[in-house]
Amino acid sequence: MSLRQMEYFLAVVEEASFTRAAETLHVTQPALSHQIKALERSVGGALLERMPRGVRLTPMGRAFRPHAELAVRSAAQARRAARASAGAEGGELHIAAVHSVAVGVLPDVFARWRTAHPQVVLHLHEYATSEALEEQVERGTADLAVGPAPRDWPGSVVPVGEEEIVLVVPFDDRFAGRTTVTLPELSDRSWIRCAMEPVVHGQRFLDWACGQAGFRPRTAVFTEHTSTAVRMAAAGVGVSTAPSHIVRGAVGEDCVVLSVDPPWRRPLTVFSRVPPSGAAAAFVELLRRYGGLPAAPAEACEDGIARPADCGAPETARPLPPTALLDAR
């Protein structure tokens, strides 16, 4: 079994055709068929079922596919890492991020990167949840991930700052002249909720937080993305939550931003399967310097490694759950 055979197998699966896959791979169809048959012999059974019009995966093929994808992605990542080890002078860098970070933090960092390292092509992969982000990085989709500190991550985790989760209201809101508000003061308000809102202690985060404040939040609208929720809040549909950087730097010019008292904060990290080097290390440094994220409390991660169990909510945010759980993107 070879990496080339797995690449050929995945191409046939993606194209659902030997003919189209051969064209994509720039090989002859007999050569492609020969490699697929050799792969099937090595695994001990048919991976693809030849149909009158196209092909489809057999049960064995469905079981084999995710492992082949991981192997091919890992090989590509290994090539990028090897090139990057010589410095940030060429090649490409794959960055994965949760949606709010991609919109609110990365544009300025990417712009600075293009000025400093124009020969390195950046690929951005966006995900709605931290769980999806961690899963894809573990599978080798990206070289680096930017998001909340992962739990039990076996690789490298580097703190890059801290973000605050804030509240968004329209300019004509009764709290528009203030900078902070306590949660009980919002007990009579309607809320705009995001589909990716995390679960805390068996409840959605806002349900849990408001329950601690003595009331149950009244939901007006469910949205898919934080940016949509912010726009809805600016229009007066209800109150929304969002990381401060996405509101102040991306989509919140016509709304009022309120900090919660006590504040909701969480650390952001860069995590990867292997320690960053070369281009990857240069990107981490650029993010730390120009990402616009306040530094997390020094005592939280003295050795520079973010561990959710140790790096909990800052003293000003207790008794909220650890910041790794404050995942309201």
Residue, then its C-alpha position, 0 to 999 in steps of 0.5 A: m500500500s502506498l501514499r500514491q495509491m491512497e491519493y488515487f483512491l480518494a480522487v476516484v471517490e471525489e470524482a465518482s468516475f475513473t475517467r474524470a479522476a484519471e484526467t484530474l491526476h494526469v494519468t492514463q485510465p489503465a494506470l489508475s485502474h492498476q493502482i486501485k486494484a493493487l490497493e484493493r489486493s493489499v487491503g484484502g477486498a474491494l473498496l469501490e463498486r464499479m457501476p454502469r455510470g460511475v463508482r461508489l464506495t463498498p462498506m470496506g471502502r467507507a471504512f478505509r476512506p477516513h484513514a486514507e484522508l488522514a494519511v494523505r493530509s498528514a503527508a501534505q502537512a509533513r511536506r509543508a512543515a519540512r519546507a517551513s523549517a527552513g524559514a518563512e520564505g516560500g510554500e504555504l501555510h494552512i490556518a484553521a479558526v472558529h468563525s468569530v476569530a476568522v472575522g474579528v482577529l485574522p484579517d489584520v494579521f493576514a494583511r501584515w503577513r502578506t506584507a512581511h511574507p508575500q511568498v507564503v500562501l495562506h489558506l484559511h479554514e473556518y469552523a462553527t464550533s471548537e469541537a469541529l476545529e479540533e477534529q479537523v486539525e487532529r485530522g491534519t487539515a491545517d498546520l495551526a488552529v486559532g481558537p479557545a484552549p482545547r481540552d486534553w490536546p496532545g500537541s502544542v498549545v500556545p496562548v496568544g491573548e484573551e477575548e471578552i464576550v460582550l453584549v450588543v444592543p441598538f443605539d436607542d436601547r435604555f442601556a445605550g449610555r452605559t458601558t457595563v450591565t449586570l445580567p439581572e438587569l436584562s431579565d425582561r429582555s429578549w435574546i438573539r441566540c446562535a446555533m453553535e452556543p455551547v452546552v454548560h452543565g447540561q444547558r446552553f451557556l446563556d440558559w445556564a448563566c441567566g439561571q445563575a442570575g435568577f431568570r430564564p432568558r426569553t429567545a427571540v431569534f436563533t441564528e447560525h452565525t455570530s455576525t448575523a446575531v450582531r446585525m440583528a441586535a443592532a436592528g433592535v431585535g434583541v440582545s446578543t452575545a459576541p466576542s468583543h473583537i468581532v463587534r468592534g472590528a468587523v460588524g458592529e459600527d452601528c450598535v452599542v457594546l456593553s461589558v457584563d459585570p462581572p465580565w465574561r472572558r476566555p483565553l485564545t490559543v494557537f494549537s497544532r499537532v507539532p510545535p510551530s517552526g519556521a513559517a508557522a512560528a512566524f505566524v504565531e508571533l505575528l498573531r501575538r503582536y498584532g492580533g489586538l488581543p489583551a494578554a491573559p493573566a500571567e499566573a494562568c499559564e506560567d510555562g506558556i502552555a494553556r491547560p483549560a483545567d489550570c487556565g480557568a476564568p479570571e478572578t473577575a469572572r468567577p463564579l462562571p465556568p472555566t473560560a474554555l466553556l465560554d464558547a459563545r462564538 
